[in-house]
């Protein structure tokens, strides 16, 4: 509702403040002892220029008009311009040649069309585009999100050192239990060692006999 009221106010304001249309310039020729064109319609703010193309002099003199117009005598090639500020019907002639007559109608000024007239249309188009986007978003399937399974590793158990009991007196001897290791011998190794010792002994005996 507020958008509609704002658009209407903008339109009325544009029409009220619209500048008048750009003024135009019309030409009337004095040729062959006649005004051409003999009838002309212009708007307030327009300018009419009369130019003499005859050898004889001519002028512009109104006979019936809201505002009297009287031009100087125009020789060949000379011109006279007048800007109309009052609407109405103007009848004029040449004072030297009374048969040269013409009429001119002046209409009120035309206001130019406001440039903001297209604003409500643009707003409606924006509304349609927004509605289309929202409907398209509603039609799209919503992807289901799998619940996240939280996995946590068990915290490592750090052994805590127990505080030593308070001493009752004397020097405290820290007793540390030394690990006991038991060595077991392979019987095969024992046999092999005995055999090797016997062989060495035999070699020594043989060597001593050769020397003697």
C-alpha positions as CSV (number, residue, x, y, z in Angstrom):
1,X,0.0,0.0,0.0
2,X,2.8,2.4,0.8
3,X,4.5,1.7,-2.5
4,X,1.3,2.5,-4.4
5,X,0.8,5.8,-2.5
6,X,4.5,6.7,-3.1
7,X,4.1,6.0,-6.8
8,X,0.9,8.1,-7.1
9,X,2.6,11.0,-5.3
10,X,5.6,10.8,-7.5
11,X,3.4,10.9,-10.6
12,X,1.4,13.9,-9.5
13,X,4.5,15.7,-8.5
14,X,6.1,15.0,-11.8
15,X,3.1,16.4,-13.7
16,X,3.0,19.5,-11.5
17,X,6.7,20.2,-11.9
18,X,7.0,19.0,-15.5
19,X,8.7,21.7,-17.6
20,X,7.0,22.9,-20.8
21,X,8.0,21.3,-24.1
22,X,10.9,22.9,-26.0
23,X,9.8,25.9,-27.9
24,X,9.7,25.7,-31.7
25,X,10.3,28.2,-34.4
26,X,7.9,28.5,-37.4
27,X,8.6,30.3,-40.7
28,X,6.1,32.3,-42.8
29,X,7.1,33.6,-46.2
30,X,6.0,36.9,-47.7
31,X,6.0,35.9,-51.4
32,X,3.9,36.7,-54.5
33,X,2.0,39.2,-52.3
34,X,0.7,36.6,-50.0
35,X,1.5,35.0,-46.6
36,X,2.6,31.3,-46.9
37,X,1.2,29.5,-45.0
38,X,-1.9,31.6,-44.6
39,X,-3.0,29.6,-41.6
40,X,-0.7,28.4,-38.9
41,X,-1.0,26.8,-35.4
42,X,1.6,27.2,-32.7
43,X,1.9,27.0,-28.9
44,X,2.7,29.5,-26.3
45,X,6.5,30.0,-26.2
46,X,6.9,29.3,-29.9
47,X,8.5,31.9,-32.3
48,X,7.2,32.8,-35.7
49,X,9.6,34.4,-38.2
50,X,8.2,36.3,-41.3
51,X,10.7,36.8,-44.2
52,X,10.0,39.0,-47.3
53,X,10.8,37.4,-50.6
54,X,9.1,40.0,-52.8
55,X,10.6,43.1,-54.3
56,X,7.9,45.2,-52.7
57,X,8.1,45.9,-48.9
58,X,5.7,44.2,-46.5
59,X,4.8,44.3,-42.8
60,X,2.8,42.3,-40.2
61,X,-0.1,44.1,-38.6
62,X,-2.8,42.4,-36.5
63,X,-6.4,43.3,-37.0
64,X,-7.9,41.0,-34.3
65,X,-5.7,39.5,-31.6
66,X,-5.3,39.1,-27.8
67,X,-2.1,41.1,-28.1
68,X,-1.5,43.7,-30.9
69,X,1.5,43.0,-33.2
70,X,3.1,45.6,-35.5
71,X,6.3,44.8,-37.4
72,X,8.6,47.3,-39.1
73,X,8.5,47.6,-42.9
74,X,10.5,44.7,-44.3
75,X,12.5,45.0,-47.5
76,X,13.5,42.1,-49.7
77,X,15.4,39.5,-47.6
78,X,14.6,41.1,-44.2
79,X,12.9,39.1,-41.4
80,X,10.7,39.8,-38.4
81,X,10.4,37.4,-35.4
82,X,7.8,37.3,-32.6
83,X,7.5,35.0,-29.7
84,X,4.0,34.4,-28.5
85,X,3.2,34.4,-24.8
86,X,-0.6,34.7,-25.0
87,X,-2.9,32.0,-26.4
88,X,-5.6,33.0,-28.7
89,X,-6.5,33.6,-32.4
90,X,-4.4,36.2,-34.3
91,X,-5.6,37.8,-37.6
92,X,-3.1,39.9,-39.4
93,X,-2.4,41.5,-42.8
94,X,0.1,43.7,-44.7
95,X,-0.8,47.4,-44.1
96,X,0.5,48.3,-47.6
97,X,-1.2,45.5,-49.4
98,X,-4.5,44.9,-47.6
99,X,-5.3,41.8,-49.7
100,X,-2.4,40.0,-48.0
101,X,-4.2,38.4,-45.0
102,X,-3.5,35.4,-42.7
103,X,-4.6,33.9,-39.4
104,X,-2.5,32.3,-36.7
105,X,-3.8,30.2,-33.7
106,X,-1.7,30.1,-30.5
107,X,-2.5,27.1,-28.2
108,X,-1.4,26.8,-24.5
109,X,2.0,25.3,-23.9
110,X,2.3,21.5,-23.8
111,X,4.0,20.1,-20.8
112,X,6.6,17.4,-21.5
113,X,5.8,13.9,-20.3
114,X,7.4,13.1,-16.9
115,X,10.3,10.7,-16.9
116,X,9.2,9.0,-13.6
117,X,6.0,7.6,-15.1
118,X,7.8,4.3,-15.7
119,X,8.8,3.9,-12.0
120,X,5.7,2.0,-10.9
121,X,6.1,-0.4,-13.8
122,X,9.6,-1.1,-12.8
123,X,8.5,-1.7,-9.2
124,X,5.8,-4.2,-10.4
125,X,8.4,-6.0,-12.5
126,X,10.7,-6.3,-9.4
127,X,7.8,-7.7,-7.4
128,X,7.2,-10.3,-10.1
129,X,10.8,-11.3,-10.2
130,X,11.0,-11.6,-6.4
131,X,7.8,-13.8,-6.3
132,X,9.2,-16.0,-9.1
133,X,12.5,-16.5,-7.2
134,X,10.7,-17.3,-3.9
135,X,8.4,-19.9,-5.6
136,X,11.4,-21.5,-7.3
137,X,13.2,-21.7,-4.0
138,X,10.2,-23.4,-2.4
139,X,9.9,-26.0,-5.1
140,X,13.5,-27.1,-4.8
141,X,13.9,-30.3,-2.6
142,X,15.6,-29.7,0.6
143,X,18.6,-32.0,1.1
144,X,18.4,-33.9,4.4
145,X,21.5,-33.6,6.5
146,X,22.8,-36.8,8.1
147,X,23.2,-36.4,11.9
148,X,26.9,-36.0,12.7
149,X,28.2,-38.9,14.9
150,X,30.6,-37.6,17.4
151,X,33.6,-39.9,17.8
152,X,35.9,-39.3,20.7
153,X,39.0,-41.3,21.6
154,X,39.3,-42.3,25.2
155,X,41.6,-40.1,27.1
156,X,45.0,-41.7,27.9
157,X,45.4,-42.6,31.6
158,X,48.5,-41.0,33.0
159,X,49.7,-42.7,36.1
160,X,50.1,-40.4,39.0
161,X,53.0,-40.8,41.4
162,X,51.9,-41.7,44.9
163,X,53.5,-39.5,47.5
164,X,56.0,-41.3,49.7
165,X,54.9,-41.9,53.3
166,X,56.5,-39.5,55.8
167,X,59.7,-40.8,57.4
168,X,59.6,-41.7,61.1
169,X,63.2,-40.9,61.7
170,X,66.8,-41.6,60.6
171,X,68.0,-41.8,57.0
172,X,65.6,-42.9,54.5
173,X,67.0,-45.5,52.2
174,X,65.3,-45.6,48.8
175,X,64.7,-49.2,48.1
176,X,64.3,-50.1,44.5
177,X,63.5,-53.5,43.5
178,X,66.1,-54.6,41.0
179,X,64.8,-56.9,38.4
180,X,66.0,-60.5,38.7
181,X,67.1,-62.2,35.5
182,X,67.5,-65.9,35.2
183,X,69.9,-67.3,32.5
184,X,69.2,-70.6,31.0
185,X,71.8,-72.5,29.0
186,X,71.1,-74.6,26.0
187,X,72.4,-78.2,26.5
188,X,73.5,-78.3,22.9
189,X,75.9,-75.4,23.5
190,X,77.4,-77.1,26.6
191,X,78.0,-80.3,24.6
192,X,79.6,-78.3,21.8
193,X,81.8,-76.4,24.2
194,X,83.0,-79.6,25.8
195,X,83.7,-81.2,22.4
196,X,85.7,-78.1,21.3
197,X,87.7,-78.2,24.6
198,X,88.5,-81.9,24.1
199,X,89.6,-81.3,20.5
200,X,91.9,-78.5,21.5
201,X,93.3,-80.6,24.2
202,X,94.0,-83.5,21.8
203,X,95.8,-81.1,19.4
204,X,98.0,-79.8,22.2
205,X,99.0,-83.4,23.2
206,X,99.8,-84.3,19.6
207,X,101.9,-81.2,19.2
208,X,103.8,-81.9,22.4
209,X,104.7,-85.5,21.3
210,X,106.1,-84.3,18.0
211,X,108.4,-81.9,19.8
212,X,109.9,-84.6,22.0
